[in-house]
């Protein structure tokens, strides 16, 4: 199992759940690996919304701060609490693995078990839910637990037997009185520490891009440079939303500078281009008071290009005319200067002759 595969496993968890508009989330993304690999047997990446804030592995057994200020350090009590929780998770996943190994009669090779656990909270501090989800070898859902303020659900998955009523009641009480309060308290602490990054609002920039493709044109609606990642991006044709089935793309991606981008594209045939449809790209985001939109009309491009060509020709004529006038004036000035120099020379010669005569 190479490094890229493990990274993709963790990344797949990151894309499952993120806090929605008006809420924040805290997730521990844990990976337990059985078999010979260059990686620690157990690792945890802690995500505040979509920002990594901590890391833990079974080699160092320390909770390491990974926030936006590298010089900062997690207070000792927080680091100890984090290490304690992660150690419990480590032992739980190890025990779970041996149960699955026995159940599936596994004999060797590299096996990966992963767990996503965490909570979500509204902006006003009200808890929303706590959830745990397990997978085995990134394919089979091992077990998932969901708890919010009104109900508790449990899915045993396909690998092991489910819980009886007493066990479920115990787990619900544990989630309600321990795991959810601890998670929400930690989430509030990290939000206060990382508020300049997590709670910032950067408005999107919007582009409607046309690119020639085989058989027609690709119309792309691109929003980029925005934060947080939640955005509504719609491509309209003659004022009506284009169905998602007609579009490609639509996945929010990181831009590499702490912001995000989203592209939705539509293939438009040559025949369809002749019908002169209007296309509008519209976006709504937490950073915007009003919707942002940009439009383009098919079939009108030739007119725009012709107009642009005329303007360029006129500009070229003006430039050439200006150059001609400048050259003509320069030649005229040079001729005048030569004529004046000749006159001065003649006058000087006459004065010299006159002086010789008098002598």
Buried (B, 14 or more C-beta within 10 A) or exposed (E): BEEEEBEEBBEBBBEEBBBEEEBBBBBBBBBBBBEEBEBBBBBBBBBBBBBBBBBBBBEEEBBBBBBBEEEEEBEEEBBEBBBEBBBEBBEBBBEBBEEBBEEBEBEEEEBBBBBBBBBBBEEEEEBBBBBBBBBBBBEBBBBBBBBBEEEBEBBBBEBBEEBEEEEBEEBBEEBBEEBBBBBBEBBBEBBEBBEEBBBEEBBBBBEBEBEEEEEBBBBBBBBBBBBBBBBEBBBBBEEEEBEEEEBEBEEBEEEEEBBBBBBBBBBBEEEBBEEEBBBBBBBBBBBBEEEBBBEBBBEEEEEEEEEEEEEEEEEEEEEEEEEEEEEEEEEEEEEEEEEEEEEEEEEEEEEEEEEEEEE
